[in-house]
Amino acid sequence: MSISRLKALTFDVTNTLIKARQSIGHQYAEAAHVHGIEASPAALERVFEGTMQQKKVEMPDYGKHHGVSSREWWADVVRRVFINAGHNAPRAALAKVSDTLWEHFQEEPAEAWEVMANVVEGLEALKANGYRLGIVSNFDETLERTLRANGLNVYFDFQVSSEQLGVSKPKPGIFEKALGEFTGGRRLAPSEVAHVGDEIKNDYVAPRNLGMTAFLVDNEGLTSNVLMQRIVDRRHIVRDLKGLSNLLATSQE
């Protein structure tokens, strides 16, 4: 997998390009407070990831295959998060909390999310060096609005999301879809495309299994992580997108 052959890159979104302005627990607690429910941000944060992953197992791709909208999917996640955190508020009250959170992320994406450090500089440099860029993300229907609100949509030729396609990372189908999106005709070979993200299974192992190159964004400095040391080629770990653009520029010299 020679990086000198690369013509295009696909990007994960959450914790690669953008991150929540406040912790999920804090945002959930604030929304609950509006409706008279007092909850610990730490307790909500502690159960959020496991609750969401369980929902994804039961109903993948934000309910696309079950006749459920992403808004309804998230409403059930919100309800379960509060229950799992020990809050037995009435269903109607939790539905109002969910509505508040949905409106926050849907109508105010620039307030809910922030662009990560050196993302714009990195994308600018990659575009200037002739790379085609796309999105491959396990995101819901708010993806386009979120990228646009944060000024990032202009850098990408296309966006492939799990809800839109009905296939999520790490399944190969979502990457295979992207390989045909860059040219509008000829499908790029996997060896011509790299994927960039922050999750070992979804963003590093999965694209490499398809023959793509992969770069792992280690924005928290976790290179000492045992799993990362065992699986990830240290030459393909970058701290941010500016570091990635510098690495690729060096490979072209």
Backbone bond lengths (Angstrom), bond angles and torsions (degrees), N, CA, C in turn:
res aa  C-N    CA-C-N  psi(-1)  N-CA   C-N-CA  omega(-1)  CA-C   N-CA-C  phi
1 M - - - 1.455 - - 1.533 109.82 -
2 S 1.311 117.16 85.59 1.458 121.48 -176.92 1.524 110.33 -84.60
3 I 1.328 116.88 124.68 1.459 119.17 -178.78 1.524 111.79 -73.34
4 S 1.325 117.45 -13.73 1.466 119.41 177.61 1.524 111.72 -71.36
5 R 1.342 117.94 -16.65 1.466 121.94 -179.99 1.515 112.76 -89.70
6 L 1.303 118.40 -4.29 1.457 121.19 -172.60 1.527 112.16 -67.83
7 K 1.328 115.22 137.25 1.456 121.98 175.94 1.524 111.97 -115.59
8 A 1.323 116.17 -19.96 1.461 119.47 -173.41 1.518 110.48 -152.39
9 L 1.334 114.55 159.61 1.456 120.72 177.99 1.523 109.87 -137.23
10 T 1.334 115.53 143.28 1.458 120.79 170.93 1.519 108.82 -111.90
11 F 1.323 115.41 152.47 1.466 120.49 -173.67 1.520 112.11 -129.31
12 D 1.310 114.77 137.29 1.448 122.51 163.44 1.531 106.97 -67.98
13 V 1.323 118.01 167.23 1.467 120.20 -178.21 1.529 112.13 -110.89
14 T 1.328 117.26 -65.09 1.464 120.69 -173.85 1.520 111.85 -67.44
15 N 1.313 115.81 125.61 1.471 124.58 -178.97 1.525 113.04 65.90
16 T 1.330 115.77 15.17 1.457 121.70 170.00 1.524 109.33 -120.16
17 L 1.341 116.09 -48.65 1.462 121.65 176.74 1.525 111.90 -105.68
18 I 1.322 116.23 -40.42 1.463 121.04 -178.43 1.529 109.87 -133.94
19 K 1.315 115.01 160.70 1.459 120.65 174.35 1.520 108.43 -141.90
20 A 1.322 116.41 158.54 1.459 120.94 178.42 1.532 109.49 -63.22
21 R 1.332 116.22 136.43 1.472 119.96 179.98 1.527 111.32 -63.54
22 Q 1.322 115.72 -35.22 1.462 121.51 175.83 1.520 107.65 -127.84
23 S 1.313 117.06 161.16 1.458 119.23 178.98 1.523 109.79 -59.68
24 I 1.337 115.82 152.55 1.460 120.29 178.42 1.526 110.36 -58.86
25 G 1.338 116.47 -40.96 1.463 119.39 178.73 1.515 112.36 -59.01
26 H 1.341 115.80 -40.59 1.458 120.46 -179.77 1.530 110.41 -66.90
27 Q 1.326 116.81 -43.31 1.460 119.74 -179.02 1.531 111.23 -66.37
28 Y 1.327 116.72 -39.34 1.460 119.75 177.75 1.533 110.60 -65.71
29 A 1.329 116.53 -41.22 1.467 120.08 -179.61 1.519 111.27 -65.46
30 E 1.336 117.14 -38.99 1.466 120.54 178.07 1.521 111.49 -63.60
31 A 1.340 116.02 -42.93 1.467 119.94 179.31 1.526 110.33 -64.89
32 A 1.317 117.35 -37.69 1.462 121.20 178.83 1.525 110.91 -66.41
33 H 1.319 116.58 -40.03 1.470 121.26 -179.40 1.527 111.44 -58.75
34 V 1.335 116.53 -37.77 1.462 121.30 178.38 1.521 110.88 -57.20
35 H 1.318 116.98 -30.42 1.463 121.78 -176.69 1.528 112.65 -107.56
36 G 1.345 116.01 22.01 1.452 120.86 172.86 1.514 115.59 78.51
37 I 1.330 117.24 17.29 1.462 120.98 178.57 1.529 108.34 -109.95
38 E 1.314 116.34 121.02 1.460 120.41 179.37 1.527 109.18 -98.50
39 A 1.318 116.26 122.30 1.457 120.62 -176.60 1.518 109.68 -138.23
40 S 1.308 115.41 149.84 1.468 121.41 179.07 1.523 110.21 -78.66
41 P 1.339 117.86 121.49 1.468 119.42 176.26 1.526 112.46 -56.02
42 A 1.334 116.04 -38.65 1.469 119.56 -178.89 1.524 111.30 -64.78
43 A 1.332 116.50 -41.26 1.469 120.12 179.81 1.517 110.89 -66.04
44 L 1.327 116.88 -40.63 1.462 120.78 178.61 1.529 110.70 -66.40
45 E 1.318 115.67 -41.64 1.466 120.88 179.43 1.527 110.51 -62.32
46 R 1.311 116.06 -38.92 1.460 121.49 -175.70 1.535 111.97 -63.42
47 V 1.323 117.34 -34.58 1.469 119.81 -175.34 1.528 112.78 -100.86
48 F 1.328 117.44 -8.68 1.467 119.38 -172.39 1.520 113.28 -61.05
49 E 1.329 117.65 -53.54 1.466 120.73 -173.02 1.522 111.40 -61.15
50 G 1.327 116.86 -46.43 1.456 120.00 -179.90 1.521 112.14 -63.52
51 T 1.331 115.94 -39.13 1.463 120.41 178.97 1.519 111.00 -63.93
52 M 1.324 116.79 -45.29 1.457 120.33 -179.09 1.526 110.94 -65.74
53 Q 1.334 117.73 -41.71 1.459 120.37 -179.51 1.522 111.18 -64.10
54 Q 1.320 117.60 -37.64 1.460 120.73 176.92 1.521 110.79 -64.03
55 K 1.319 116.45 -40.57 1.463 120.68 177.35 1.522 110.70 -63.61
56 K 1.317 117.45 -37.60 1.463 121.28 179.25 1.526 111.43 -66.21
57 V 1.330 116.66 -33.40 1.464 120.28 176.71 1.524 109.83 -67.81
58 E 1.328 116.32 -45.36 1.461 121.49 -178.36 1.525 112.08 -69.78
59 M 1.324 116.14 -39.14 1.453 121.04 -173.04 1.530 108.63 -142.09
60 P 1.344 118.06 80.21 1.465 120.38 -175.41 1.522 113.22 -67.60
61 D 1.321 114.32 162.86 1.469 122.45 174.62 1.529 112.45 57.17
62 Y 1.337 114.38 40.62 1.469 122.18 174.61 1.524 112.75 56.14
63 G 1.342 116.06 36.04 1.463 121.11 174.13 1.507 115.28 82.90
64 K 1.322 117.91 8.21 1.468 121.40 -175.89 1.522 112.62 -56.29
65 H 1.334 117.12 -36.70 1.463 121.34 -175.63 1.534 112.09 -91.55
66 H 1.318 117.39 2.40 1.462 120.83 -176.32 1.537 113.09 -121.32
67 G 1.318 116.40 11.66 1.452 119.24 179.52 1.514 113.74 68.84
68 V 1.323 115.89 27.72 1.465 121.63 -178.31 1.528 108.26 -116.69
69 S 1.319 117.41 135.64 1.458 120.58 177.30 1.527 109.30 -76.39
70 S 1.329 115.84 160.08 1.467 118.55 178.60 1.529 110.58 -64.59
71 R 1.317 116.86 -31.10 1.474 118.80 177.09 1.520 110.27 -64.47
72 E 1.324 118.15 -42.62 1.466 121.23 177.46 1.524 110.74 -66.79
73 W 1.324 116.05 -37.86 1.469 120.84 178.84 1.514 110.11 -60.15
74 W 1.335 116.26 -48.54 1.456 120.05 -179.60 1.531 112.09 -67.05
75 A 1.322 117.14 -33.21 1.471 119.92 178.77 1.520 110.54 -59.86
76 D 1.334 116.53 -39.55 1.465 119.60 178.98 1.523 110.81 -71.28
77 V 1.335 117.54 -36.06 1.469 120.26 176.01 1.526 109.83 -61.08
78 V 1.332 116.43 -46.83 1.472 120.29 -179.97 1.522 110.37 -58.50
79 R 1.313 116.75 -47.34 1.465 120.64 179.95 1.533 110.40 -57.73
80 R 1.328 116.52 -46.51 1.462 120.53 -177.64 1.524 111.76 -66.56
81 V 1.331 117.01 -37.17 1.464 120.05 179.67 1.524 110.31 -59.39
82 F 1.323 116.19 -46.83 1.467 118.75 -179.20 1.525 111.35 -66.80
83 I 1.324 117.13 -40.01 1.462 119.94 178.22 1.521 110.30 -64.10
84 N 1.330 116.76 -45.38 1.461 120.50 -179.35 1.525 112.46 -66.30
85 A 1.339 115.57 -24.14 1.467 119.75 177.28 1.537 111.72 -87.20
86 G 1.352 116.46 3.54 1.456 120.36 174.62 1.510 115.84 94.70
87 H 1.338 117.87 15.65 1.463 121.00 -179.89 1.525 110.09 -104.95
88 N 1.323 115.75 122.61 1.461 121.24 -178.43 1.525 111.39 -105.59
89 A 1.319 115.73 45.86 1.470 120.31 178.70 1.524 109.23 -67.76
90 P 1.323 117.39 152.83 1.468 120.94 178.60 1.521 111.29 -58.08
91 R 1.323 115.85 148.11 1.465 121.56 -179.29 1.526 110.64 -55.96
92 A 1.338 117.10 -39.75 1.467 120.25 -178.13 1.521 111.16 -63.55
93 A 1.333 116.67 -38.10 1.467 120.28 179.49 1.527 110.61 -67.92
94 L 1.322 116.60 -41.06 1.463 119.77 179.28 1.520 111.33 -69.21
95 A 1.329 116.98 -28.77 1.465 120.08 175.21 1.529 109.95 -64.75
96 K 1.329 117.09 -37.14 1.465 121.03 177.50 1.528 110.65 -67.78
97 V 1.329 116.87 -38.22 1.467 120.76 176.38 1.526 109.46 -61.63
98 S 1.328 115.90 -44.33 1.459 120.43 178.89 1.524 111.29 -61.20
99 D 1.333 116.97 -42.27 1.466 120.63 178.70 1.529 110.78 -60.42
100 T 1.323 116.05 -42.44 1.463 120.42 179.76 1.518 111.25 -63.19
101 L 1.332 116.46 -43.00 1.463 120.31 178.94 1.522 111.47 -66.47
102 W 1.325 117.17 -41.39 1.467 120.36 179.34 1.525 110.61 -61.10
103 E 1.316 116.02 -45.30 1.469 119.82 179.70 1.522 110.74 -64.52
104 H 1.323 116.46 -35.46 1.464 120.38 178.88 1.528 110.76 -62.87
105 F 1.333 116.49 -50.23 1.462 120.09 -177.51 1.526 112.55 -76.72
106 Q 1.331 117.97 -30.35 1.447 121.47 -178.11 1.521 112.30 -83.68
107 E 1.325 116.58 -43.86 1.461 120.76 -174.31 1.521 113.56 -94.52
108 E 1.325 117.28 -19.99 1.464 120.70 -177.72 1.529 110.99 -130.48
109 P 1.330 117.41 51.67 1.475 118.84 -174.88 1.515 114.13 -62.32
110 A 1.332 117.72 -27.47 1.467 119.39 178.61 1.529 110.66 -73.34
111 E 1.338 116.85 -20.91 1.464 120.67 176.29 1.524 110.85 -87.72
112 A 1.331 116.54 -30.23 1.463 120.56 -178.14 1.530 112.09 -80.12
113 W 1.346 116.14 -30.76 1.458 121.41 -175.73 1.525 110.69 -123.79
114 E 1.324 116.02 159.36 1.452 121.25 171.72 1.524 109.87 -136.55
115 V 1.322 115.35 148.01 1.459 120.99 178.98 1.525 108.69 -72.40
116 M 1.312 116.32 135.60 1.457 120.33 -177.23 1.528 111.52 -74.98
117 A 1.312 115.25 161.22 1.463 121.33 -176.28 1.526 111.40 -59.06
118 N 1.328 115.13 135.73 1.469 123.88 174.04 1.529 114.74 67.09
119 V 1.338 117.13 11.26 1.467 119.43 178.61 1.523 110.73 -68.90
120 V 1.315 117.24 -50.07 1.464 119.97 -177.94 1.525 110.70 -62.00
121 E 1.328 116.80 -45.09 1.468 120.14 179.22 1.528 110.93 -59.47
122 G 1.334 116.50 -42.22 1.448 120.46 180.00 1.515 112.71 -66.06
123 L 1.336 117.01 -44.53 1.465 120.76 179.43 1.525 111.32 -65.01
124 E 1.318 116.18 -40.70 1.471 120.21 178.05 1.532 110.18 -58.98
125 A 1.323 116.70 -45.18 1.459 120.99 -178.28 1.526 111.24 -66.55
126 L 1.329 117.08 -41.08 1.463 120.47 179.39 1.523 111.11 -63.39
127 K 1.334 116.67 -42.79 1.468 120.15 177.92 1.528 110.39 -64.00
128 A 1.330 116.19 -42.34 1.461 120.59 -178.78 1.528 111.39 -63.25
129 N 1.333 116.37 -28.38 1.468 121.02 179.92 1.525 112.53 -89.42
130 G 1.339 116.62 7.75 1.457 120.43 171.24 1.506 117.11 90.73
131 Y 1.328 118.67 7.41 1.459 120.50 178.91 1.534 110.62 -78.48
132 R 1.331 116.35 141.08 1.451 122.26 170.84 1.521 107.34 -86.83
133 L 1.326 116.85 141.10 1.464 120.86 -174.39 1.522 111.06 -125.96
134 G 1.339 115.93 140.03 1.458 121.53 177.07 1.515 111.14 -141.84
135 I 1.325 115.58 169.97 1.462 122.42 179.53 1.522 109.86 -111.20
136 V 1.328 117.32 132.89 1.462 123.39 170.23 1.524 106.48 -131.55
137 S 1.335 116.52 105.87 1.465 119.42 -168.61 1.526 111.81 -142.83
138 N 1.320 115.56 142.17 1.469 121.17 170.85 1.522 108.56 -82.95
139 F 1.331 115.84 68.38 1.462 122.63 -174.67 1.523 108.52 -118.25
140 D 1.327 115.95 163.23 1.462 120.04 179.99 1.532 110.66 -95.17
141 E 1.323 116.77 -164.07 1.459 122.14 -173.10 1.525 114.31 -66.96
142 T 1.321 117.40 -10.29 1.464 120.14 -179.22 1.531 112.66 -84.74
143 L 1.324 117.96 3.19 1.469 120.87 -174.31 1.524 113.08 -56.26
144 E 1.313 117.79 -54.43 1.472 121.19 -177.05 1.518 110.95 -58.64
145 R 1.314 117.04 -46.40 1.461 121.27 -179.08 1.525 111.20 -63.43
146 T 1.320 116.13 -38.90 1.464 120.54 -178.63 1.523 111.36 -67.16
147 L 1.331 116.86 -45.45 1.463 120.01 178.78 1.518 111.14 -64.58
148 R 1.333 116.21 -41.16 1.462 119.97 -179.23 1.529 111.14 -65.19
149 A 1.326 116.86 -43.56 1.461 120.73 -178.58 1.521 112.06 -63.28
150 N 1.325 115.76 -27.46 1.466 119.97 -179.63 1.523 112.62 -100.02
151 G 1.343 116.92 10.93 1.456 121.96 173.93 1.510 115.65 71.91
152 L 1.341 117.56 20.94 1.460 120.21 -175.50 1.518 113.86 -102.82
153 N 1.322 118.10 -15.87 1.465 120.57 -175.42 1.528 112.56 -60.10
154 V 1.334 116.84 -28.53 1.471 120.59 -174.74 1.528 113.13 -67.36
155 Y 1.306 117.90 -15.55 1.467 120.43 -175.83 1.529 113.10 -89.15
156 F 1.332 117.57 -12.36 1.456 119.67 -168.81 1.525 113.02 -114.76
157 D 1.333 115.29 138.24 1.457 121.82 179.06 1.526 111.49 -72.79
158 F 1.324 117.07 -29.94 1.465 121.12 -177.32 1.519 109.50 -160.58
159 Q 1.325 114.81 167.79 1.459 121.98 175.75 1.522 108.43 -133.88
160 V 1.312 116.68 124.16 1.459 121.87 173.94 1.524 107.29 -114.38
161 S 1.328 116.39 117.63 1.457 120.46 179.48 1.523 109.71 -114.84
162 S 1.324 116.20 157.25 1.456 120.72 -178.12 1.525 111.22 -66.04
163 E 1.335 117.64 -36.99 1.465 118.35 178.77 1.522 110.92 -68.00
164 Q 1.303 116.94 -42.24 1.467 121.38 179.92 1.531 111.04 -61.54
165 L 1.335 116.88 -46.46 1.456 121.20 -173.90 1.526 112.70 -86.75
166 G 1.328 115.89 -27.93 1.457 119.10 -175.07 1.517 112.89 81.86
167 V 1.325 116.18 18.70 1.468 122.95 177.80 1.521 107.81 -139.40
168 S 1.312 116.39 134.37 1.465 120.83 -177.89 1.520 111.20 -112.33
169 K 1.337 115.57 151.92 1.461 119.25 165.55 1.531 107.43 -59.98
170 P 1.313 119.75 141.04 1.464 128.70 14.42 1.532 114.98 -94.13
171 K 1.334 119.15 12.82 1.464 120.07 -179.81 1.524 109.92 -63.81
172 P 1.334 117.28 140.46 1.466 119.78 -174.93 1.523 114.30 -66.70
173 G 1.326 117.78 -23.67 1.454 120.32 -175.67 1.512 114.51 -57.13
174 I 1.321 117.47 -34.92 1.462 120.03 -177.32 1.537 110.02 -71.87
175 F 1.327 117.81 -33.10 1.459 120.96 176.07 1.526 110.83 -75.22
176 E 1.327 116.48 -38.89 1.462 120.42 178.72 1.528 110.84 -62.48
177 K 1.322 116.83 -36.91 1.459 120.84 175.66 1.523 110.10 -59.59
178 A 1.318 116.86 -43.46 1.463 121.24 -177.96 1.524 111.97 -64.90
179 L 1.314 117.87 -35.16 1.461 120.82 -177.89 1.526 112.06 -61.53
180 G 1.317 117.24 -25.93 1.458 120.85 178.85 1.505 114.51 -95.78
181 E 1.328 117.28 0.88 1.460 120.61 -175.14 1.523 113.89 -93.45
182 F 1.323 118.01 -17.69 1.463 119.62 -172.83 1.520 113.75 -73.44
183 T 1.323 117.24 -36.08 1.465 120.10 -170.38 1.517 114.20 -105.23
184 G 1.336 117.38 -16.03 1.453 119.66 -176.35 1.518 112.16 75.56
185 G 1.300 117.02 8.55 1.452 121.16 -178.98 1.509 110.76 -163.56
186 R 1.322 116.84 -81.21 1.465 120.56 -178.16 1.523 110.78 -72.70
187 R 1.302 115.46 129.47 1.455 121.36 177.98 1.522 108.70 -76.60
188 L 1.313 116.53 127.57 1.463 119.38 176.57 1.518 109.58 -69.58
189 A 1.313 115.52 145.56 1.461 120.22 175.59 1.524 109.16 -71.17
190 P 1.339 118.68 146.16 1.469 120.17 177.73 1.519 113.32 -52.12
191 S 1.336 116.86 -34.86 1.467 120.16 -178.46 1.523 112.81 -68.89
192 E 1.344 117.08 -12.77 1.463 121.15 -179.91 1.526 112.64 -93.49
193 V 1.330 116.32 -3.11 1.469 120.63 -173.90 1.528 110.20 -128.71
194 A 1.318 115.76 138.87 1.465 121.73 174.10 1.516 109.31 -116.29
195 H 1.314 115.92 146.79 1.458 120.67 173.94 1.514 109.10 -108.39
196 V 1.327 116.44 144.65 1.459 122.58 -176.29 1.531 108.82 -126.78
197 G 1.317 116.50 125.55 1.462 119.46 179.23 1.508 111.30 -164.76
198 D 1.335 115.92 -172.36 1.465 119.70 -173.85 1.521 113.70 -116.87
199 E 1.337 119.16 -1.71 1.461 121.09 -177.75 1.528 110.47 -109.31
200 I 1.313 116.70 130.35 1.460 120.93 -174.92 1.525 111.44 -60.98
201 K 1.329 117.84 -49.90 1.465 121.14 -176.19 1.530 111.56 -69.16
202 N 1.321 116.71 -51.57 1.469 121.55 -173.44 1.525 113.53 -76.13
203 D 1.314 116.77 -38.03 1.469 120.72 -169.05 1.519 114.56 -108.88
204 Y 1.315 117.24 -11.08 1.474 119.16 179.52 1.527 111.21 -117.69
205 V 1.316 117.22 -58.90 1.462 120.47 -177.10 1.525 111.45 -65.99
206 A 1.323 117.60 -46.67 1.471 121.29 -174.42 1.531 113.19 -60.22
207 P 1.329 120.10 -51.27 1.464 118.20 178.98 1.525 113.44 -66.81
208 R 1.312 117.53 -33.78 1.463 120.25 178.43 1.537 110.66 -65.50
209 N 1.325 116.95 -34.48 1.463 120.20 177.43 1.526 111.30 -63.21
210 L 1.327 116.31 -22.95 1.461 121.43 179.56 1.523 112.03 -90.94
211 G 1.332 116.84 -5.39 1.460 121.17 -179.47 1.509 114.10 98.99
212 M 1.340 116.99 5.77 1.455 121.04 177.08 1.528 110.02 -84.67
213 T 1.311 115.55 161.66 1.456 121.14 167.02 1.529 107.12 -82.59
214 A 1.311 117.22 155.22 1.462 120.21 177.57 1.523 109.41 -140.57
215 F 1.330 114.79 142.21 1.460 121.95 174.95 1.516 108.17 -122.11
216 L 1.308 115.77 134.27 1.459 121.00 180.00 1.521 109.31 -103.78
217 V 1.324 115.94 123.83 1.464 121.26 177.66 1.523 108.00 -85.96
218 D 1.303 115.86 111.58 1.466 122.12 -177.93 1.522 108.29 -103.44
219 N 1.339 116.14 68.06 1.462 119.35 -173.37 1.524 113.62 -71.99
220 E 1.329 117.29 -10.06 1.457 119.77 178.32 1.530 111.99 -105.19
221 G 1.328 116.62 6.91 1.458 119.95 177.65 1.506 113.90 66.86
222 L 1.340 116.82 45.47 1.454 121.08 -175.01 1.527 113.07 -97.14
223 T 1.318 117.39 23.85 1.464 119.53 -176.34 1.527 112.60 -63.48
224 S 1.321 117.26 -13.03 1.459 119.53 176.36 1.525 111.73 -84.93
225 N 1.341 116.83 -7.49 1.450 121.66 178.02 1.533 109.46 -56.40
226 V 1.324 117.09 129.55 1.470 121.52 -174.50 1.519 111.40 -61.36
227 L 1.338 117.06 -43.24 1.460 120.77 179.87 1.519 110.87 -62.25
228 M 1.324 116.09 -41.82 1.454 120.21 179.97 1.523 110.70 -64.48
229 Q 1.315 116.86 -41.87 1.460 120.62 -179.73 1.524 111.34 -63.32
230 R 1.339 116.64 -35.08 1.452 120.83 -176.17 1.521 112.49 -77.82
231 I 1.323 118.27 -33.42 1.461 122.14 -170.46 1.521 113.59 -104.51
232 V 1.319 116.61 -37.39 1.462 120.37 -168.86 1.527 111.85 -95.74
233 D 1.323 116.31 132.04 1.461 122.47 173.15 1.531 107.61 -67.23
234 R 1.311 116.35 117.76 1.465 120.14 -175.03 1.532 112.25 -59.28
235 R 1.331 116.55 -23.96 1.464 119.91 178.49 1.524 111.46 -69.58
236 H 1.330 117.00 -15.64 1.455 121.16 -178.22 1.528 112.22 -109.68
237 I 1.316 116.14 21.49 1.464 121.50 173.92 1.522 108.26 -105.50
238 V 1.337 116.01 126.80 1.461 121.11 178.34 1.519 109.36 -125.20
239 R 1.317 115.62 153.75 1.466 119.39 -178.62 1.528 110.68 -80.97
240 D 1.334 116.82 -33.04 1.460 121.13 -179.49 1.526 108.59 -161.52
241 L 1.333 116.95 -178.56 1.463 119.77 -175.06 1.529 112.67 -73.26
242 K 1.307 117.62 -23.19 1.461 119.49 173.30 1.528 109.42 -66.37
243 G 1.329 116.23 -41.39 1.454 120.18 176.27 1.515 111.72 -63.50
244 L 1.334 116.41 -36.97 1.463 120.32 177.20 1.522 111.32 -64.50
245 S 1.326 116.87 -46.56 1.467 119.69 -179.16 1.523 110.69 -62.68
246 N 1.326 117.15 -37.31 1.478 120.34 177.76 1.527 110.83 -65.70
247 L 1.346 116.51 -41.19 1.446 121.19 179.64 1.541 110.71 -61.87
248 L 1.325 116.07 -46.19 1.463 119.90 -178.84 1.525 111.77 -68.22
249 A 1.326 116.73 -36.30 1.466 119.95 178.04 1.520 110.36 -63.64
250 T 1.316 116.96 -39.90 1.468 121.40 178.01 1.513 111.64 -63.54
251 S 1.349 116.37 -36.66 1.461 120.35 -177.95 1.514 112.40 -68.86
252 Q 1.350 116.99 -20.39 1.454 120.99 -178.76 1.521 112.62 -88.33
253 E 1.317 116.40 -8.72 1.469 119.77 -176.20 1.518 111.96 -77.64
